[in-house]
Amino acid sequence: MRRSNLSFVLITVLTIYYWEYVKYILMAIFIIITLRLLSKLYKIIRHFFINIKFTNIDRMDGLDFEKYIASILSKQGYSSIKLTERFDYGVDIIAHKDGIRWGIQAKRYSGLVKADAVRQVVAGLSIYKCDRAMVITNSVFSSFAVRLAQSNQCVLIDRNQLAKMGTILTK
């Protein structure tokens, strides 16, 4: 047998032998690409439905939003939940969980929630004898608000975290 014929036969045999492995590799690549596409599609659909459900929340007035937040806190295991008076010194809701008395500021905004929200709730803690501060919004926080909250151990809950806290209530 000639050398060129022998090479052709050898390459053909090796290709046929390794074709089983190539098929598995191609299937694995296909599965990985499909899973990534499905993951992206899930995120897009989830974002769409969260925004639809938030439409009702975005239309609430301040007091309705505070009541909504109180109901979410109740589902999250907070107890003795109480809305404060109209002039609340920066604390809209007082709630207890795990022995901690929380002073909570509820901000229903369409724009960035700025550092003033953090300042208000932190300043109101001593008036209501609260241990910790929290600001919850249907929007997002400015970077300065985040820095101020971190330095005052104030918990910030933004739109995405609020959606994860429980079922979005609709009216």
Backbone as JSON, one array per atom type, in Angstrom:
{
  "sequence": "MRRSNLSFVLITVLTIYYWEYVKYILMAIFIIITLRLLSKLYKIIRHFFINIKFTNIDRMDGLDFEKYIASILSKQGYSSIKLTERFDYGVDIIAHKDGIRWGIQAKRYSGLVKADAVRQVVAGLSIYKCDRAMVITNSVFSSFAVRLAQSNQCVLIDRNQLAKMGTILTK",
  "N": [[0.85, -1.17, 0.0], [0.51, 2.19, -0.74], [2.11, 5.03, 0.67], [0.61, 7.42, 0.8], [-1.98, 6.48, 0.47], [-2.18, 4.96, 2.78], [-2.01, 6.94, 4.73], [-4.4, 8.32, 4.2], [-6.31, 6.36, 4.84], [-5.72, 5.98, 7.53], [-6.32, 8.55, 8.59], [-9.06, 8.66, 7.99], [-10.05, 6.52, 9.52], [-9.36, 7.4, 12.11], [-10.89, 9.75, 12.23], [-13.47, 8.73, 12.07], [-13.43, 7.18, 14.38], [-13.02, 9.11, 16.4], [-15.2, 10.69, 15.97], [-17.44, 10.15, 17.55], [-16.72, 11.32, 19.97], [-16.51, 13.95, 19.15], [-19.16, 14.52, 18.51], [-20.31, 14.5, 21.08], [-19.0, 16.62, 22.25], [-19.89, 18.74, 20.62], [-22.62, 18.6, 21.23], [-22.53, 19.29, 23.94], [-21.6, 21.92, 23.77], [-23.74, 23.07, 22.39], [-25.78, 22.74, 24.33], [-24.82, 24.36, 26.42], [-24.83, 26.92, 25.19], [-27.57, 27.14, 24.68], [-28.62, 27.12, 27.32], [-27.53, 29.49, 28.31], [-28.8, 31.37, 26.66], [-31.48, 30.91, 27.41], [-31.32, 31.7, 30.08], [-30.81, 34.46, 29.82], [-33.17, 35.2, 28.5], [-35.04, 34.57, 30.51], [-34.33, 36.51, 32.44], [-35.02, 38.85, 31.08], [-37.8, 38.52, 30.72], [-38.59, 38.32, 33.42], [-37.86, 40.87, 34.37], [-39.62, 42.41, 32.83], [-42.17, 41.56, 33.8], [-41.95, 42.26, 36.51], [-41.82, 45.03, 36.28], [-44.36, 45.53, 35.23], [-45.96, 44.77, 37.41], [-45.04, 46.6, 39.26], [-46.16, 48.9, 38.36], [-48.63, 49.58, 39.58], [-47.72, 50.08, 42.15], [-46.02, 52.22, 41.7], [-47.86, 54.18, 41.22], [-49.06, 54.7, 43.61], [-49.96, 56.82, 46.42], [-48.05, 58.49, 49.01], [-48.88, 57.57, 51.61], [-50.34, 55.23, 51.03], [-48.24, 53.74, 49.96], [-46.63, 53.44, 52.23], [-48.33, 51.82, 53.78], [-48.4, 49.59, 52.14], [-45.69, 48.8, 52.29], [-45.61, 48.17, 55.01], [-47.24, 45.89, 54.99], [-45.66, 44.16, 53.47], [-43.43, 43.97, 55.17], [-44.6, 42.63, 57.31], [-45.06, 40.12, 56.17], [-42.46, 39.37, 55.95], [-41.71, 38.68, 58.45], [-41.54, 40.63, 60.4], [-42.71, 42.29, 63.36], [-45.13, 43.97, 65.49], [-45.71, 46.23, 63.9], [-45.94, 49.57, 63.08], [-47.32, 52.5, 61.75], [-46.08, 55.8, 61.73], [-46.96, 59.12, 62.93], [-48.26, 61.88, 60.96], [-46.31, 63.96, 60.73], [-43.39, 62.81, 60.82], [-40.7, 62.89, 61.61], [-38.77, 61.71, 60.01], [-39.03, 58.95, 60.24], [-41.12, 56.61, 59.03], [-42.28, 54.15, 59.53], [-42.38, 51.89, 62.24], [-40.94, 48.93, 63.31], [-40.46, 45.58, 64.59], [-37.96, 43.06, 64.76], [-36.32, 40.11, 65.49], [-35.5, 41.05, 68.0], [-34.7, 43.63, 67.46], [-35.42, 47.02, 67.11], [-36.7, 48.68, 64.5], [-36.4, 51.65, 62.61], [-38.03, 52.9, 59.92], [-37.9, 54.36, 56.77], [-40.05, 55.1, 54.19], [-39.9, 55.52, 50.82], [-41.53, 56.51, 48.1], [-40.69, 57.04, 45.03], [-40.0, 58.56, 41.82], [-37.61, 59.17, 40.79], [-34.05, 59.24, 41.52], [-33.31, 58.22, 44.84], [-32.07, 60.23, 47.23], [-29.36, 61.21, 49.47], [-30.62, 62.59, 51.53], [-32.84, 61.12, 52.41], [-31.65, 59.06, 53.86], [-30.35, 60.56, 55.83], [-32.58, 61.66, 57.15], [-33.95, 59.4, 58.28], [-31.96, 58.31, 59.91], [-31.57, 60.42, 61.66], [-34.03, 60.42, 62.95], [-34.05, 58.16, 64.53], [-33.37, 58.25, 67.33], [-35.48, 59.73, 68.39], [-37.66, 58.01, 68.19], [-36.72, 55.92, 69.62], [-35.35, 53.81, 68.32], [-33.32, 51.06, 67.16], [-32.03, 50.47, 64.75], [-31.75, 51.62, 61.33], [-33.62, 51.89, 58.25], [-34.18, 52.3, 54.79], [-36.65, 52.11, 52.41], [-37.5, 51.79, 49.05], [-39.32, 52.29, 45.96], [-37.76, 52.86, 43.93], [-34.4, 53.68, 43.01], [-31.2, 54.14, 44.66], [-29.02, 56.96, 45.09], [-25.45, 57.13, 44.6], [-24.19, 58.52, 46.64], [-26.08, 58.38, 48.68], [-25.95, 55.65, 49.2], [-23.31, 55.42, 50.15], [-23.5, 57.03, 52.47], [-25.41, 55.61, 53.91], [-24.05, 53.21, 54.38], [-22.03, 54.08, 56.1], [-23.52, 54.68, 58.31], [-24.7, 52.38, 59.09], [-27.18, 51.82, 57.94], [-29.81, 50.16, 56.45], [-30.52, 49.66, 53.05], [-33.16, 49.26, 50.81], [-33.87, 48.7, 47.59], [-35.67, 49.01, 44.44], [-35.34, 46.51, 43.05], [-34.62, 44.77, 45.15], [-36.87, 45.03, 46.74], [-38.76, 43.8, 45.13], [-37.86, 41.2, 45.35], [-38.4, 40.65, 47.98], [-40.85, 39.56, 48.41], [-44.08, 38.5, 47.24], [-45.3, 40.69, 44.84], [-47.69, 42.96, 45.61], [-50.8, 43.74, 44.15], [-53.18, 46.2, 43.23]],
  "CA": [[0.0, 0.0, 0.0], [1.3, 3.4, -0.83], [2.11, 5.83, 1.89], [-0.49, 8.38, 0.75], [-3.2, 5.72, 0.73], [-2.15, 4.58, 4.18], [-2.36, 8.16, 5.49], [-5.83, 8.57, 4.02], [-7.02, 5.34, 5.59], [-5.49, 6.28, 8.94], [-7.1, 9.76, 8.91], [-10.47, 8.28, 7.94], [-10.34, 5.68, 10.69], [-9.29, 8.25, 13.3], [-12.04, 10.66, 12.2], [-14.65, 7.93, 12.42], [-13.29, 6.78, 15.78], [-13.17, 10.28, 17.28], [-16.46, 11.37, 15.68], [-18.3, 9.97, 18.72], [-16.32, 12.34, 20.94], [-16.84, 15.26, 18.56], [-20.61, 14.69, 18.67], [-20.59, 14.85, 22.48], [-18.49, 17.99, 22.47], [-20.82, 19.65, 19.95], [-23.87, 18.63, 22.02], [-22.26, 20.06, 25.17], [-21.55, 23.34, 23.38], [-25.12, 23.46, 22.09], [-26.51, 22.84, 25.6], [-24.32, 25.54, 27.14], [-25.35, 28.11, 24.51], [-29.02, 27.17, 24.91], [-28.86, 27.51, 28.71], [-27.23, 30.93, 28.44], [-29.89, 32.12, 26.02], [-32.66, 30.79, 28.26], [-31.08, 32.53, 31.25], [-31.03, 35.86, 29.41], [-34.6, 35.34, 28.23], [-35.7, 34.59, 31.81], [-34.09, 37.81, 33.05], [-35.8, 39.85, 30.35], [-39.21, 38.3, 31.05], [-38.77, 38.66, 34.83], [-37.81, 42.33, 34.45], [-40.85, 42.91, 32.23], [-43.3, 41.32, 34.7], [-41.76, 43.07, 37.71], [-42.2, 46.4, 35.96], [-45.82, 45.58, 35.12], [-46.51, 44.73, 38.75], [-44.66, 47.82, 39.95], [-46.95, 50.02, 37.86], [-49.58, 49.96, 40.63], [-46.96, 50.64, 43.27], [-45.51, 53.53, 41.27], [-48.98, 55.12, 41.2], [-49.56, 54.92, 44.97], [-49.51, 58.02, 47.13], [-47.1, 58.17, 50.07], [-49.49, 56.79, 52.69], [-50.61, 53.88, 50.5], [-46.96, 53.05, 49.85], [-46.24, 53.06, 53.6], [-49.16, 50.67, 54.16], [-47.9, 48.47, 51.34], [-44.41, 48.38, 52.89], [-45.95, 47.52, 56.27], [-47.74, 44.54, 54.7], [-44.49, 43.36, 53.05], [-42.64, 43.69, 56.37], [-45.32, 41.62, 58.06], [-44.79, 38.84, 55.5], [-41.04, 39.08, 56.13], [-41.47, 38.28, 59.83], [-41.5, 41.76, 61.33], [-43.9, 42.35, 64.21], [-45.43, 45.28, 66.1], [-45.51, 47.21, 62.84], [-46.77, 50.74, 63.34], [-47.04, 53.7, 60.98], [-45.95, 56.95, 62.6], [-47.88, 60.22, 62.63], [-48.05, 62.6, 59.7], [-45.0, 64.61, 60.79], [-42.78, 61.62, 61.39], [-39.28, 63.08, 61.93], [-37.93, 60.85, 59.18], [-39.35, 57.54, 60.41], [-42.5, 56.38, 58.61], [-42.76, 52.88, 60.08], [-41.58, 51.26, 63.29], [-41.2, 47.48, 63.29], [-39.53, 44.79, 65.38], [-37.59, 41.74, 64.26], [-35.15, 39.53, 66.16], [-35.09, 41.9, 69.11], [-34.23, 44.93, 66.97], [-36.48, 47.99, 66.8], [-36.32, 49.31, 63.25], [-37.02, 52.87, 62.11], [-38.04, 52.69, 58.47], [-38.34, 55.45, 55.91], [-40.61, 54.57, 52.94], [-39.8, 56.56, 49.78], [-42.08, 56.18, 46.79], [-40.1, 58.06, 44.16], [-39.82, 58.21, 40.41], [-36.2, 59.42, 40.47], [-33.07, 58.74, 42.49], [-33.49, 58.55, 46.25], [-30.79, 60.82, 47.58], [-28.84, 61.05, 50.83], [-31.54, 63.18, 52.52], [-33.68, 60.06, 52.97], [-30.84, 58.38, 54.87], [-30.17, 61.52, 56.93], [-33.84, 61.79, 57.88], [-34.26, 58.23, 59.09], [-30.94, 58.18, 60.95], [-31.85, 61.46, 62.66], [-35.26, 60.1, 63.67], [-33.92, 56.95, 65.35], [-33.41, 58.5, 68.78], [-36.81, 60.22, 68.76], [-38.55, 56.85, 68.31], [-36.0, 54.89, 70.38], [-35.08, 52.68, 67.42], [-31.94, 50.56, 67.17], [-31.46, 50.44, 63.4], [-32.47, 52.39, 60.31], [-33.8, 51.26, 56.95], [-34.93, 53.07, 53.8], [-37.2, 51.22, 51.38], [-38.03, 52.59, 47.94], [-39.71, 51.65, 44.7], [-36.82, 53.41, 42.96], [-33.01, 53.32, 43.28], [-30.48, 55.1, 45.5], [-27.82, 57.6, 44.56], [-24.22, 56.57, 45.17], [-23.93, 59.23, 47.9], [-26.99, 57.79, 49.67], [-25.41, 54.33, 49.53], [-22.14, 55.65, 51.02], [-23.97, 57.55, 53.75], [-26.08, 54.5, 54.59], [-23.03, 52.27, 54.84], [-21.31, 54.65, 57.24], [-24.45, 54.77, 59.44], [-25.3, 51.05, 59.24], [-28.57, 51.94, 57.52], [-30.12, 49.18, 55.4], [-31.23, 50.22, 51.9], [-33.9, 48.3, 49.98], [-34.28, 49.38, 46.37], [-36.74, 48.41, 43.63], [-35.08, 45.09, 42.79], [-34.68, 44.04, 46.41], [-38.27, 45.04, 47.16], [-39.43, 42.77, 44.34], [-37.43, 39.9, 45.86], [-38.85, 40.46, 49.36], [-42.1, 38.8, 48.46], [-44.99, 38.69, 46.12], [-45.71, 42.07, 44.62], [-49.13, 43.12, 45.76], [-51.41, 44.62, 43.16], [-54.5, 46.71, 43.65]],
  "C": [[0.89, 1.23, 0.0], [1.14, 4.21, 0.44], [0.94, 6.81, 1.92], [-1.83, 7.67, 1.02], [-3.3, 5.32, 2.2], [-2.52, 5.77, 5.07], [-3.85, 8.46, 5.39], [-6.67, 7.6, 4.85], [-6.91, 5.64, 7.08], [-6.31, 7.5, 9.38], [-8.59, 9.43, 8.93], [-10.87, 7.47, 9.17], [-10.35, 6.53, 11.96], [-10.48, 9.2, 13.36], [-13.3, 9.92, 12.61], [-14.6, 7.56, 13.9], [-13.56, 7.96, 16.72], [-14.48, 11.04, 17.04], [-17.44, 11.25, 16.85], [-17.99, 11.05, 19.77], [-16.69, 13.74, 20.45], [-18.34, 15.53, 18.71], [-20.94, 15.12, 20.1], [-20.11, 16.27, 22.8], [-19.43, 19.01, 21.83], [-22.14, 19.73, 20.7], [-23.68, 19.45, 23.29], [-22.23, 21.56, 24.87], [-22.95, 23.85, 23.09], [-25.92, 23.65, 23.38], [-26.09, 24.08, 26.37], [-24.87, 26.82, 26.51], [-26.85, 28.24, 24.74], [-29.34, 27.62, 26.33], [-28.57, 29.0, 28.93], [-28.33, 31.79, 27.81], [-31.16, 32.07, 26.85], [-32.51, 31.64, 29.52], [-31.31, 34.01, 30.94], [-32.5, 36.13, 29.15], [-35.39, 35.41, 29.54], [-35.53, 35.95, 32.48], [-34.91, 38.91, 32.38], [-37.28, 39.74, 30.72], [-39.48, 38.69, 32.5], [-38.79, 40.18, 35.01], [-39.11, 42.95, 33.93], [-42.02, 42.75, 33.2], [-43.17, 42.09, 36.01], [-42.19, 44.5, 37.43], [-43.71, 46.55, 35.78], [-46.44, 45.63, 36.51], [-46.18, 45.99, 39.53], [-45.47, 49.03, 39.48], [-47.94, 50.5, 38.91], [-48.86, 50.6, 41.81], [-46.48, 52.04, 42.92], [-46.61, 54.59, 41.26], [-49.52, 55.43, 42.6], [-49.16, 56.29, 45.49], [-48.62, 57.56, 48.28], [-47.67, 57.27, 51.15], [-49.82, 55.37, 52.24], [-49.32, 53.07, 50.37], [-46.47, 52.61, 51.22], [-47.04, 51.84, 54.07], [-48.72, 49.41, 53.41], [-46.61, 47.92, 51.94], [-44.67, 47.66, 54.21], [-46.44, 46.1, 56.03], [-46.59, 43.62, 54.25], [-43.64, 42.99, 54.27], [-43.29, 42.61, 57.22], [-45.05, 40.23, 57.48], [-43.34, 38.41, 55.67], [-40.69, 38.75, 57.59], [-41.31, 39.41, 60.82], [-42.79, 41.78, 62.13], [-44.04, 43.75, 64.8], [-45.21, 46.42, 65.11], [-46.49, 48.36, 63.04], [-46.34, 51.88, 62.42], [-47.01, 54.88, 61.94], [-46.93, 58.04, 62.16], [-47.48, 60.93, 61.34], [-46.69, 63.29, 59.66], [-44.1, 63.67, 61.56], [-41.3, 61.74, 61.75], [-38.38, 62.1, 61.2], [-38.2, 59.36, 59.29], [-40.84, 57.36, 60.08], [-43.11, 55.16, 59.29], [-41.8, 52.43, 61.18], [-41.96, 49.79, 63.3], [-40.12, 46.76, 64.09], [-39.24, 43.47, 64.68], [-36.3, 41.31, 64.96], [-34.6, 40.43, 67.26], [-34.58, 43.27, 68.72], [-35.44, 45.78, 66.64], [-35.99, 48.81, 65.61], [-37.09, 50.6, 63.02], [-36.9, 52.85, 60.6], [-38.62, 53.91, 57.76], [-38.82, 54.81, 54.6], [-40.63, 55.71, 51.91], [-40.36, 56.03, 48.47], [-41.68, 57.32, 45.86], [-40.12, 57.59, 42.72], [-38.37, 58.44, 39.98], [-35.3, 58.79, 41.51], [-33.46, 59.15, 43.91], [-32.12, 59.0, 46.74], [-30.48, 60.66, 49.07], [-29.77, 61.63, 51.89], [-32.43, 62.12, 53.17], [-32.93, 59.31, 54.07], [-30.66, 59.29, 56.08], [-31.43, 61.6, 57.8], [-34.1, 60.61, 58.79], [-33.23, 58.03, 60.2], [-31.18, 59.21, 62.06], [-33.07, 61.12, 63.51], [-35.15, 58.9, 64.6], [-34.06, 57.23, 66.84], [-34.78, 58.99, 69.23], [-37.76, 59.05, 69.01], [-37.91, 55.67, 69.06], [-35.78, 53.62, 69.56], [-33.6, 52.32, 67.45], [-31.27, 50.69, 65.81], [-32.35, 51.2, 62.44], [-32.54, 51.61, 59.0], [-34.56, 52.24, 56.06], [-35.35, 52.1, 52.71], [-37.82, 52.11, 50.3], [-38.47, 51.72, 46.78], [-38.76, 52.08, 43.58], [-35.42, 52.87, 43.25], [-32.33, 54.44, 44.05], [-29.3, 55.71, 44.76], [-26.59, 56.98, 45.22], [-23.88, 57.24, 46.5], [-24.83, 58.68, 49.0], [-26.48, 56.42, 50.12], [-24.21, 54.49, 50.47], [-22.55, 56.12, 52.41], [-24.64, 56.44, 54.57], [-25.06, 53.51, 55.15], [-22.32, 52.8, 56.08], [-22.2, 54.78, 58.48], [-25.17, 53.45, 59.71], [-26.81, 51.08, 58.96], [-28.79, 50.97, 56.35], [-30.92, 49.88, 54.3], [-31.87, 49.1, 51.11], [-34.4, 49.05, 48.76], [-35.34, 48.57, 45.62], [-36.55, 46.91, 43.43], [-35.17, 44.26, 44.07], [-36.11, 43.96, 46.93], [-39.05, 43.96, 46.41], [-39.08, 41.38, 44.86], [-37.95, 39.61, 47.26], [-40.14, 39.65, 49.45], [-42.92, 39.05, 47.22], [-45.37, 40.16, 46.02], [-47.22, 42.12, 44.72], [-49.65, 44.05, 44.67], [-52.77, 45.04, 43.66], [-55.52, 46.44, 42.58]]
}
